[in-house]
Amino acid sequence: MRALSFVAALLAIAVTADAHAQYPARPIRFIVPFPPGGSADGIARIISQQLTLAMGQQWLVDNRPGADGALAGTLAMKAAPDGHTVFFGTNSPLSAVPALRKEPPYDVLRDFTPISLIGRFTFILFTSPAVPAKTLGELIDYARANPGKLNYGSGNTGGIVAMAQLKSLAKLDMVHIPYKGDAPTTADMLGGRIQLAFMAPIPALAQALDGRLHMLAVLLPQRSSLVPDVPTIAEAGMPGVSITPWTGLFGPARMNGDIVMRLSRELNSVLSRAEIREQIGRQGVEARGSTPSELGAHTREQLQAWIRIVREANIPQE
């Protein structure tokens, strides 16, 4: 019996090793927690096209928007950990959901395998020309002089938490109007219903470049190559606003280490190419790869930061 058990164990190891050697054996499902047409979807499709060529199997973008990314995150968490399902994780499902919900549907640090950072979103503080402010300092002075008269919009959790932190630090009284995405937020800013918002560049950048909106600051540690003349939030006078929306590639928990490293190497190779970085940059993301362990540390750090900011800004949990 011991001999049979030993042979069976050897066969299991051989089968597993062969399966890993054959990876990927079929198309890879790439779950994206946003609808088609936006910045995140555009970046996912750029990456998937390049990884399809590099790995010899089709990467299939599967858009699963809803619940601040929690629907997509739950699908990814429940998938088989064989490397054939991966997740375009962002701060919404992986930082905001656990920070803003009393009972999140997953444990971010336990239920996912980090693979590689993809980059940081260039969130910009946009304002309407109706606000007589050309700098963040002037905006803060105007808001303090007119308590309760400014409306700010939010089309995503990054915008909600960043503005809440700014309000808390600058002691501002402004009215929050939530939206389902940055496109309707932009439309209502142009229409005069709201006066400011933190948003991704698309779709508001074109309106800012032709003067219909103003850009006061970017939520990045350094200036964005997309809008190099716009100061960082720290340069604009509010270094305490520490939200930086981000994205990375994840898989379900318990993925094989060799597969994780293969995916990480392939993605980092794609992100190192100047033409790909330029394409991703036009979608409003500063491309930046990493090792799996670096993404794991980043995810933990951001989760702790978001939980702290939500508490300090008195944002109620759902």
C-alpha positions in Angstrom: 0.0 0.0 0.0 2.8 2.4 0.8 4.4 1.7 -2.6 1.1 2.4 -4.3 0.6 5.6 -2.3 4.1 6.7 -3.3 3.5 6.0 -7.0 0.1 7.9 -6.8 1.9 10.9 -5.2 4.5 10.9 -7.9 1.9 10.7 -10.6 0.0 13.6 -9.0 3.2 15.7 -8.9 3.9 14.8 -12.6 0.4 15.8 -13.7 0.5 19.0 -11.8 4.0 19.9 -13.2 2.8 19.1 -16.7 -0.3 21.3 -16.3 1.9 24.2 -15.2 4.3 23.5 -18.1 1.4 23.7 -20.5 0.1 27.0 -19.1 -1.8 28.7 -20.5 -3.8 25.7 -21.8 -6.9 27.8 -22.9 -8.0 31.4 -23.2 -7.5 33.6 -20.1 -10.6 35.4 -18.7 -9.7 38.9 -17.7 -12.4 40.3 -15.3 -12.7 44.1 -15.4 -14.9 45.8 -12.8 -16.0 48.6 -15.1 -18.2 49.0 -18.2 -16.8 49.2 -21.8 -15.6 52.5 -23.1 -13.9 54.0 -20.0 -10.3 54.4 -19.0 -10.0 51.2 -17.1 -11.6 49.2 -20.0 -9.3 50.9 -22.5 -6.2 49.9 -20.4 -7.4 46.4 -19.9 -7.8 46.0 -23.7 -4.4 47.4 -24.5 -2.8 44.9 -22.0 -5.0 42.0 -23.1 -4.0 42.5 -26.7 -0.3 42.5 -25.9 -0.5 39.5 -23.5 -2.4 37.5 -26.1 0.5 38.0 -28.5 3.1 37.2 -25.9 1.5 34.1 -24.3 -0.1 32.5 -27.3 -3.6 32.3 -25.8 -6.4 34.8 -26.1 -7.0 37.2 -23.2 -10.8 37.8 -23.1 -11.9 41.0 -21.4 -15.0 40.2 -19.3 -16.6 43.5 -18.2 -18.5 43.1 -14.9 -19.4 46.5 -13.5 -21.4 47.1 -10.4 -21.2 47.5 -6.6 -18.0 49.6 -6.8 -16.2 46.6 -8.3 -17.3 44.1 -5.6 -19.3 42.0 -8.2 -16.1 41.5 -10.3 -14.0 40.9 -7.2 -16.3 38.2 -6.0 -16.3 36.5 -9.3 -12.5 36.6 -9.4 -12.2 35.3 -5.8 -14.4 32.3 -6.6 -12.6 31.3 -9.8 -10.3 28.3 -10.0 -6.7 29.4 -9.0 -5.2 27.9 -12.2 -4.2 31.2 -13.9 -7.0 31.1 -16.4 -9.0 33.8 -14.6 -7.4 37.0 -13.5 -8.7 40.3 -12.2 -8.1 44.0 -13.2 -8.1 45.1 -9.5 -8.3 48.8 -8.6 -8.7 50.9 -5.5 -12.5 50.6 -5.8 -12.9 46.9 -5.1 -9.7 46.4 -3.2 -9.4 49.6 -1.1 -12.8 51.3 -1.0 -15.1 48.3 -0.7 -13.4 47.0 2.4 -13.1 50.5 3.9 -16.6 51.6 3.2 -18.6 48.5 4.0 -19.3 47.0 7.3 -19.4 43.5 5.8 -17.3 43.4 2.6 -17.8 40.2 0.5 -14.2 39.2 0.6 -10.9 39.6 2.6 -8.6 41.6 0.2 -5.4 40.2 1.7 -6.5 36.6 2.0 -8.8 36.0 -1.0 -6.6 37.3 -3.9 -3.1 36.6 -5.2 -1.2 39.8 -6.2 0.6 39.5 -9.6 1.8 43.0 -10.6 1.0 46.6 -10.3 -0.3 48.1 -13.6 -0.1 51.8 -12.6 -1.7 54.8 -10.9 -4.7 56.7 -12.2 -4.3 60.4 -12.9 -7.2 61.8 -11.0 -7.6 65.5 -11.5 -9.5 68.2 -9.5 -11.8 69.8 -12.1 -13.8 72.9 -11.5 -16.4 74.9 -13.4 -15.5 78.3 -14.7 -18.4 79.5 -12.6 -16.1 79.1 -9.6 -13.8 82.2 -9.5 -10.7 80.2 -8.6 -7.6 79.4 -10.7 -5.7 77.6 -7.9 -6.6 75.2 -5.1 -5.8 77.9 -2.5 -8.3 80.3 -4.2 -10.9 77.5 -4.3 -10.5 76.8 -0.6 -10.8 80.5 0.2 -13.9 80.8 -2.0 -15.5 77.7 -0.4 -14.9 79.0 3.1 -16.4 82.3 2.2 -19.5 80.6 0.8 -20.3 77.7 3.1 -22.9 75.2 1.7 -23.1 76.9 -1.7 -20.7 74.7 -3.7 -21.8 71.3 -5.0 -19.3 68.6 -5.7 -19.8 65.5 -7.7 -18.4 62.0 -7.4 -18.6 59.3 -10.0 -16.5 56.7 -8.2 -15.2 55.9 -4.7 -11.8 57.5 -5.4 -13.6 60.8 -6.0 -15.7 60.4 -2.9 -12.9 59.7 -0.5 -10.4 62.2 -2.0 -13.0 65.1 -1.7 -14.0 63.9 1.8 -10.4 64.1 2.9 -9.9 67.5 1.3 -13.1 68.8 3.0 -12.0 67.5 6.3 -8.4 68.9 6.1 -9.5 72.3 4.8 -12.6 72.4 7.0 -15.0 73.1 4.0 -18.8 73.0 3.9 -19.8 71.7 0.5 -22.7 69.6 -0.8 -22.1 66.1 -2.1 -24.0 64.9 -5.2 -23.2 61.3 -6.2 -23.2 60.0 -9.8 -22.8 56.7 -11.6 -19.6 57.4 -13.4 -17.5 60.4 -14.5 -19.4 61.0 -17.7 -22.6 62.2 -16.0 -20.5 64.0 -13.4 -18.8 65.9 -16.3 -22.1 66.7 -18.0 -23.6 68.2 -14.8 -20.5 70.3 -14.2 -20.8 71.7 -17.7 -24.5 72.2 -17.1 -23.9 74.1 -13.8 -25.5 71.7 -11.3 -22.2 71.0 -9.6 -19.0 73.1 -9.5 -16.2 70.6 -8.8 -15.1 67.0 -8.7 -12.1 64.7 -8.5 -12.2 62.6 -11.7 -10.2 60.6 -14.2 -9.1 62.5 -17.3 -11.6 60.9 -19.6 -14.1 62.3 -20.4 -13.5 65.7 -18.8 -10.0 66.4 -20.2 -11.2 67.6 -23.6 -13.5 70.1 -22.0 -10.7 71.4 -19.8 -8.3 71.8 -22.7 -10.8 74.0 -24.6 -11.5 76.1 -21.5 -14.9 74.9 -20.5 -13.5 73.4 -17.2 -10.5 74.2 -15.1 -7.8 71.8 -13.7 -6.4 72.7 -10.3 -4.4 69.7 -9.1 -3.6 66.0 -9.8 -3.8 63.2 -7.2 -0.3 61.9 -7.9 3.1 62.1 -6.0 4.6 63.8 -9.1 3.1 65.7 -12.0 1.3 63.8 -14.8 2.9 63.5 -18.2 -0.7 63.9 -19.5 -1.2 67.4 -18.0 2.4 68.5 -17.0 1.3 72.1 -16.3 -1.1 71.0 -13.5 0.4 70.9 -10.0 0.2 67.9 -7.7 -2.1 68.2 -4.8 0.9 68.7 -2.5 2.4 71.4 -4.8 -1.0 73.1 -4.7 -0.9 73.3 -0.9 -2.6 70.2 0.4 0.0 67.5 1.0 -2.3 65.8 3.5 -4.6 64.6 0.7 -3.1 61.2 0.3 -5.5 59.3 -2.0 -3.9 57.9 -5.2 -6.2 55.7 -7.2 -4.3 52.7 -8.6 -4.7 49.4 -10.5 -3.0 46.0 -10.5 -3.3 42.5 -11.8 -4.6 39.8 -9.3 -5.7 36.2 -9.4 -7.7 34.1 -6.9 -6.0 32.9 -3.7 -3.7 29.9 -3.8 -2.4 30.3 -7.3 0.7 28.4 -8.3 3.9 30.4 -7.8 5.4 29.6 -11.2 2.2 30.8 -12.9 2.2 33.9 -10.8 5.8 34.7 -11.8 5.1 34.0 -15.5 2.2 36.4 -15.5 4.1 39.0 -13.6 7.1 38.8 -16.0 4.9 39.0 -19.1 3.0 42.0 -17.8 6.1 43.8 -16.7 7.6 43.2 -20.1 4.5 44.8 -21.8 4.6 47.7 -19.4 8.3 48.4 -20.0 7.7 49.2 -23.7 7.6 52.9 -24.5 4.7 52.7 -27.0 2.5 50.8 -24.5 3.3 53.2 -21.7 2.3 56.0 -24.1 -1.0 54.3 -25.0 -1.8 53.7 -21.4 -0.8 57.2 -20.5 -3.4 58.5 -22.9 -6.0 56.7 -20.9 -5.0 58.6 -17.8 -2.7 56.0 -16.1 1.0 56.3 -15.2 2.2 52.8 -16.1 4.2 51.1 -13.4 4.8 47.4 -13.0 6.0 45.5 -9.9 6.8 42.1 -8.4 4.0 40.1 -6.8 5.4 40.9 -3.3 5.6 44.6 -4.1 2.0 44.6 -5.2 1.0 42.7 -2.0 2.7 45.3 0.1 1.1 48.2 -1.9 -2.3 46.6 -1.5 -1.9 46.3 2.3 -0.6 49.8 2.6 -3.4 51.3 0.5 -6.1 49.3 2.4 -4.8 50.6 5.7 -4.7 54.2 4.4 -8.2 54.1 3.0 -9.6 52.7 6.3 -7.8 55.4 8.2 -9.0 58.2 5.9 -12.6 57.0 5.9 -12.5 57.0 9.7 -10.8 60.5 10.0 -13.2 62.0 7.4 -16.2 60.6 9.2 -17.5 58.8 6.0 -20.3 56.5 7.1 -20.0 52.8 6.3 -22.8 51.0 4.4 
